[in-house]
Amino acid sequence: MTQQWIRHDDGMAGQELITLRRGHKARLELTCAQSALLDGQASAAITVWNCLHAYWTHFSGRRPTLAQADQAIRQARADFPFLAVLPAQAAQAVLKTYRQAWENFFNPDHPAKRPTFKSKKRRPRLAVDVPQVRTMRIVRLSARWGALTVPMVGRVRFRWTRDLPGVGKNSPAGKVTGGRLIKEADGWHLVFRTETLAAPARAHQGPQVGIDRGVTVALALSDGTMREHGSWLTPGEKEHLRRLEKTSARRRASRPKRTRPSGRERRTYDQIARLRAKAKRRAVDWQHQTTTELADTFSVIKVEKLTILNMVRSAKGTIEAPGRNVAQKAGLNRSISGEAWGRTVTLLEYKSTDRGGQVVEVPAPGTSQTCHRCGHRDAASRNKTVFACVNPGCGWVGHADTNAAININNADGSAVSGRGDLGVTRSVKRQPPRAA
């Protein structure tokens, strides 16, 4: 999230407001023809990216200017009809994104990797930018539906789940600055880029809490309570997913190498993607509800500063030094990835900031092995979910995650701000250094 102090003249002299930049995703209702047009535009955007990368890296030692790259895109859209289906503004957005990718790569404080070609074998995410909001002509049709114009596609309806700033009479103050069309397993969506004017949040008067993120217990709080959830899929959906994965593995094994999958195999992959997307939507919904409740209740939320990418690395090792318990580590990695610990903290950051609170990250080592009562640290004190202090003078017994949450609450750390800014102004302190 980005906050910018501005003065807004609307009859309230002297009142300072802040600009909150947010993204709001809405599901589109498209016909088959409209969906096919968007598929073609997204494929053309990928081709433009690949052509830009080939043109950008063709000459060693020097790079073309933005004006030269822009002229090359214009000439390509004029020479090749399949590229002309991509709107000119969307093609310019591809150039802007590609240039920003190089700037992120050369920034030592940014974790971005070197830009490369986008291969269809890796099934890249289909997306098309809509940078100019005036061409969208957003209107609200009813309580649940809105309508907008997609360039070179036409008028489409979308699900209205939240009021957009500057659209309608009772909408919040602000404006929609653009959008991005993305294709997911359940169809096309539009992510609105919005700027909302709001009064600065007052200081939160709630208590302080420490949160321990885990696999057995999703969130354990220092006040002794826990936030848990069940499986994201029902038993029937799990069985259906298992059968689909077996079918896809069988068809992939029987297909000759270096050949394209058949239509049946692709449909199986699409069915698997839809089930996994359903599980992800349920997980995100639970995270939103839980983080909103936590941000409303607590003024200071302390969490561990975890390097999640290092935690989910494979344990296979090398041929000379093979790893141990590889299957068990792979299962743990899947469980950690399924909990999406990083997304939980990201949601807490901007929601706490909106309510006048803050999120503090504290060092992680020793929080699960140290007794919060006497401070004695010993790995033998923890046995799965039970923590029994081995110090003869203490002997505290309780839930291990609650003990870790209390240690997190008692530790000192550094406050972090909500993310959401883009480009060179992106928050540096929320980005790990790129590995050499």
C-alpha positions in Angstrom: 0.0 0.0 0.0 1.2 3.5 -0.8 0.1 6.5 1.2 0.7 10.0 0.0 -0.2 13.1 2.0 -2.2 15.6 0.0 -4.6 18.5 0.6 -8.1 18.1 -0.8 -10.2 21.1 -1.4 -13.9 20.1 -1.1 -15.3 22.6 1.2 -13.4 21.2 4.2 -10.7 23.8 4.6 -7.5 22.6 6.3 -8.4 18.9 6.3 -5.6 16.7 5.1 -6.4 13.4 3.3 -4.3 10.6 2.2 -4.3 8.7 -1.1 -4.6 4.9 -0.8 -3.7 3.0 -3.9 -5.4 -0.4 -4.0 -6.2 -3.2 -6.4 -9.7 -4.7 -6.7 -10.4 -7.9 -8.7 -13.7 -8.5 -10.4 -14.9 -11.5 -12.4 -16.0 -10.8 -16.0 -19.0 -12.3 -17.7 -17.8 -13.0 -21.3 -19.2 -14.7 -24.3 -17.2 -17.4 -26.1 -16.3 -14.9 -28.8 -15.2 -12.3 -26.3 -13.1 -14.8 -24.4 -11.4 -15.9 -27.6 -10.6 -12.3 -28.5 -9.0 -11.8 -25.1 -7.0 -15.1 -25.5 -5.7 -13.7 -28.8 -4.7 -10.4 -27.2 -2.9 -12.1 -24.4 -1.0 -14.4 -26.8 -0.1 -11.3 -28.8 1.2 -9.6 -25.6 3.4 -12.6 -25.0 4.7 -12.4 -28.5 5.4 -8.7 -28.2 7.4 -9.4 -25.0 9.5 -12.1 -26.7 10.1 -9.8 -29.7 11.1 -7.0 -27.4 13.5 -9.3 -25.5 15.1 -10.5 -28.8 15.4 -6.9 -30.0 16.7 -5.7 -26.7 19.4 -8.3 -26.3 20.4 -8.6 -30.0 23.2 -6.0 -29.8 25.8 -6.8 -27.1 27.1 -3.8 -25.2 24.3 -1.4 -25.9 20.5 -1.3 -25.6 18.0 0.4 -27.8 16.2 3.5 -26.5 12.6 3.6 -25.6 11.8 5.5 -28.8 13.5 2.9 -30.9 11.6 0.1 -29.1 8.3 1.9 -29.4 8.9 2.4 -33.2 9.7 -1.3 -33.5 6.4 -2.3 -31.8 4.5 0.0 -34.1 6.1 -1.5 -37.2 5.5 -5.0 -36.0 1.8 -4.3 -35.3 1.6 -2.9 -38.9 3.4 -5.8 -40.5 1.9 -8.8 -38.7 -1.9 -8.9 -38.4 -1.9 -11.3 -35.4 -0.1 -8.6 -33.4 -2.6 -6.0 -34.4 -5.3 -7.6 -32.3 -3.5 -6.2 -29.3 -4.5 -2.6 -28.5 -1.8 0.0 -29.0 -2.0 1.1 -25.3 -1.6 -2.5 -24.2 1.4 -2.9 -26.4 2.9 0.2 -24.8 2.2 -1.3 -21.4 4.2 -4.4 -22.4 7.2 -2.2 -23.2 6.8 -0.3 -19.9 6.7 -3.6 -18.0 9.7 -5.0 -19.8 11.8 -1.9 -19.1 10.8 -2.0 -15.5 11.8 -5.7 -15.3 15.3 -4.7 -16.3 15.4 -1.9 -13.7 14.3 -4.3 -11.0 17.0 -6.8 -12.1 19.8 -4.2 -11.8 18.4 -3.0 -8.5 20.5 -4.8 -5.8 17.7 -4.4 -3.3 15.1 -6.1 -5.6 14.8 -10.0 -5.7 13.8 -10.0 -9.5 15.7 -12.3 -11.8 17.0 -11.5 -15.3 14.2 -11.0 -17.8 13.9 -13.9 -20.3 11.6 -15.3 -23.0 8.2 -16.5 -22.1 7.6 -20.1 -23.2 4.2 -21.5 -23.8 5.4 -24.8 -22.4 5.5 -23.2 -19.0 1.9 -22.0 -19.5 2.6 -18.3 -18.6 -0.3 -16.3 -17.1 -2.4 -14.7 -19.8 -2.8 -11.0 -19.1 -3.6 -7.7 -21.0 -3.2 -4.2 -19.6 -5.9 -1.5 -19.9 -3.8 1.6 -18.9 -6.4 4.2 -20.0 -9.4 4.3 -17.8 -11.4 6.7 -20.0 -11.8 4.0 -22.6 -13.4 1.6 -20.0 -16.6 3.7 -19.3 -17.5 2.0 -16.1 -21.1 2.1 -14.9 -23.0 0.2 -12.3 -26.0 -1.7 -13.6 -27.5 -3.2 -10.4 -26.5 -4.2 -6.9 -24.4 -7.2 -8.1 -23.4 -6.2 -11.7 -21.5 -3.5 -13.4 -20.5 -2.9 -17.1 -17.4 -1.6 -18.8 -15.8 -1.5 -22.3 -12.8 -3.6 -23.0 -10.7 -2.2 -25.9 -11.3 -4.2 -29.2 -13.6 -6.6 -27.3 -16.7 -4.6 -26.6 -19.1 -4.1 -23.7 -18.9 -6.7 -20.9 -20.4 -7.2 -17.5 -18.5 -7.8 -14.3 -19.4 -8.8 -10.8 -19.9 -5.8 -8.5 -18.6 -6.7 -5.1 -17.2 -3.4 -3.9 -17.8 0.2 -4.7 -15.2 1.7 -7.0 -14.0 5.2 -6.1 -15.4 7.9 -8.4 -18.0 5.6 -10.0 -21.6 6.4 -9.1 -23.2 8.9 -6.7 -22.5 7.2 -3.3 -19.0 5.9 -4.2 -16.0 6.9 -2.1 -13.9 9.8 -3.2 -11.1 9.0 -5.6 -10.8 7.5 -9.0 -9.9 4.4 -11.1 -6.5 4.8 -12.7 -6.5 1.7 -14.9 -6.8 -2.0 -15.0 -5.3 -5.3 -15.9 -7.1 -8.3 -17.5 -5.9 -11.6 -16.2 -7.0 -15.2 -17.0 -7.4 -17.7 -14.2 -8.7 -21.2 -14.0 -12.3 -20.0 -13.6 -12.2 -17.4 -16.4 -11.1 -13.8 -17.1 -10.9 -11.2 -14.3 -10.2 -7.5 -14.3 -8.0 -6.0 -11.6 -8.9 -2.3 -11.1 -6.1 0.1 -10.0 -7.8 2.6 -7.7 -6.9 5.7 -5.7 -9.1 6.4 -2.8 -9.1 9.6 -0.7 -9.4 8.9 3.0 -8.8 10.7 6.3 -5.7 9.6 8.2 -6.4 6.7 10.6 -6.3 7.5 14.3 -4.0 5.6 16.5 -5.3 2.2 17.4 -6.1 1.8 21.1 -6.3 -2.0 21.1 -3.9 -4.4 22.9 -0.6 -5.9 21.6 -0.3 -9.5 20.4 2.2 -11.9 19.1 1.4 -14.4 16.3 3.1 -17.7 15.6 2.5 -19.1 12.1 2.5 -22.9 11.8 1.3 -25.9 9.9 -0.6 -27.8 12.6 -2.2 -24.6 14.0 -2.5 -21.9 11.3 -2.2 -18.9 13.7 -1.5 -19.2 17.4 -1.8 -15.9 19.4 0.0 -14.9 22.6 -3.3 -14.5 24.4 -3.9 -18.2 24.3 -6.4 -18.2 21.4 -5.9 -19.8 18.0 -7.1 -19.2 14.5 -7.6 -22.5 12.7 -9.2 -23.8 9.5 -10.2 -27.1 8.0 -9.3 -28.6 4.6 -9.8 -26.3 1.6 -11.4 -29.2 -0.3 -14.2 -31.5 0.6 -13.4 -35.3 0.7 -15.2 -35.7 -2.6 -13.2 -32.9 -4.2 -10.0 -34.4 -2.8 -10.8 -37.8 -4.4 -11.7 -36.2 -7.7 -8.4 -34.3 -7.7 -6.5 -37.5 -6.9 -8.1 -39.3 -9.8 -7.4 -36.4 -12.2 -3.8 -36.3 -11.2 -3.4 -40.1 -11.7 -5.1 -39.7 -15.1 -2.8 -36.9 -16.1 0.3 -38.8 -15.0 -0.8 -41.9 -17.0 -1.4 -39.9 -20.2 1.8 -37.9 -19.8 3.8 -41.1 -19.4 2.2 -42.8 -22.4 2.7 -39.7 -24.7 5.9 -39.7 -26.8 8.6 -37.3 -25.6 8.7 -33.8 -27.2 5.2 -34.0 -28.4 2.3 -31.8 -27.5 -0.4 -33.0 -25.2 -3.7 -34.2 -26.6 -6.9 -32.4 -26.1 -8.0 -34.8 -23.5 -4.8 -34.3 -21.6 -5.1 -30.5 -21.7 -8.7 -30.8 -20.5 -7.5 -32.9 -17.6 -4.9 -30.2 -16.7 -7.7 -27.6 -16.8 -9.9 -29.6 -14.5 -7.0 -29.9 -12.0 -6.3 -26.2 -12.3 -9.9 -25.4 -11.5 -10.0 -27.5 -8.4 -6.7 -26.0 -7.1 -8.0 -22.5 -7.9 -11.1 -23.3 -5.8 -9.0 -24.3 -2.9 -6.9 -21.1 -3.2 -10.0 -18.9 -3.3 -11.3 -20.5 -0.1 -7.9 -20.1 1.5 -7.7 -16.4 0.5 -11.2 -15.8 1.8 -10.3 -17.3 5.2 -7.1 -15.2 5.3 -9.1 -12.0 4.5 -11.7 -12.6 7.2 -9.1 -13.6 9.8 -6.7 -10.8 9.2 -9.5 -8.2 9.2 -10.6 -9.5 12.6 -7.0 -9.3 13.9 -6.4 -5.8 12.5 -9.7 -4.6 14.1 -8.8 -6.1 17.5 -5.1 -5.4 18.0 -3.0 -2.3 17.7 0.4 -3.9 17.4 0.8 -7.3 15.8 4.2 -9.0 16.1 5.2 -11.8 13.7 8.3 -13.8 13.0 10.7 -12.6 10.3 10.9 -15.7 8.2 12.8 -16.4 5.0 10.1 -18.7 3.5 11.9 -19.4 0.3 14.8 -20.9 2.2 12.4 -22.9 4.4 10.7 -24.6 1.4 13.8 -25.6 -0.4 14.1 -29.2 -1.5 16.2 -31.7 0.5 17.3 -33.9 -2.4 20.9 -32.7 -2.3 23.4 -33.9 -4.9 24.7 -37.2 -6.2 27.8 -36.9 -4.0 25.8 -35.8 -1.0 22.2 -37.0 -1.3 19.6 -35.6 1.1 17.8 -37.5 3.9 14.0 -37.7 4.5 13.4 -36.2 1.1 9.7 -37.3 0.9 9.0 -36.0 4.4 10.6 -32.7 3.6 8.6 -32.4 0.4 5.4 -33.0 2.3 6.4 -30.3 4.8 7.1 -27.9 2.0 3.7 -28.5 0.5 2.1 -27.8 3.8 4.0 -24.5 4.3 3.2 -23.4 0.8 -0.5 -24.2 1.4 -0.6 -22.0 4.4 0.7 -19.0 2.5 2.4 -17.3 5.5 3.7 -14.4 3.4 0.3 -13.5 2.1 -1.1 -13.5 5.7 1.5 -10.9 6.7 0.9 -8.8 3.6 -2.8 -8.6 4.4 -2.1 -7.8 8.0 0.3 -5.0 7.0 -2.1 -2.8 5.0 -5.2 -3.6 7.1 -3.4 -2.6 10.3 -2.1 0.5 8.7 -5.6 1.5 7.6 -6.8 1.1 11.2 -4.0 3.0 12.8 -2.1 -0.1 13.9 1.3 -1.6 12.8 2.9 -4.9 12.2 6.3 -5.6 13.7 8.7 -8.3 12.6 10.9 -9.9 15.2 13.9 -12.3 14.8 12.7 -15.9 14.5 15.6 -18.0 16.0 14.8 -19.6 19.4 11.2 -18.6 19.7 9.9 -22.2 19.6 12.6 -23.6 21.9 12.7 -21.0 24.7 10.4 -21.0 27.7 8.6 -17.7 27.9 8.4 -17.9 31.7 12.1 -18.5 32.7 13.9 -17.9 29.4 15.6 -21.3 29.4 16.3 -22.5 25.9 16.5 -26.2 25.1 15.3 -28.1 22.1 14.3 -31.0 24.3 11.5 -28.8 25.9 9.4 -29.1 22.8 7.7 -32.4 21.8 5.5 -31.8 18.7 2.7 -29.5 20.0 3.5 -29.8 23.7 6.1 -27.5 25.4 7.4 -28.7 28.7 10.2 -26.7 30.1 13.1 -28.9 31.2 14.4 -26.3 33.7 13.9 -27.8 37.2 13.1 -24.4 38.6 10.3 -23.8 36.1 8.5 -26.8 34.6 5.9 -24.8 32.6 3.8 -27.0 30.4 1.5 -25.8 27.6 0.9 -25.6 23.9 4.2 -25.1 22.0 2.7 -22.6 19.5 1.3 -20.5 22.3 4.7 -20.4 24.0 6.3 -19.3 20.8 3.7 -16.6 20.3 4.3 -15.2 23.8 8.1 -15.1 23.0 7.3 -13.3 19.8 5.2 -10.8 21.7 8.0 -10.2 24.2 10.7 -9.7 21.6 11.8 -6.5 20.0 11.6 -6.0 16.2 11.2 -3.4 13.4 7.9 -2.1 12.2 7.0 -2.6 8.6 4.6 -0.6 6.4 2.0 -1.8 4.0 3.1 -2.5 0.5 1.6 -1.6 -2.8 3.9 0.9 -4.4 5.4 0.1 -7.8 8.5 0.7 -9.8 11.6 2.5 -8.4 9.6 3.7 -5.4 8.8 0.2 -4.1 9.4 -0.3 -0.4 13.0 -1.5 0.0 12.8 -2.8 3.5 10.2 -5.4 2.5 12.5 -7.0 -0.1 15.3 -9.5 0.6 18.6 -8.9 -1.2 19.0 -10.8 -4.5 21.4 -13.7 -4.3 24.7 -13.3 -6.0 
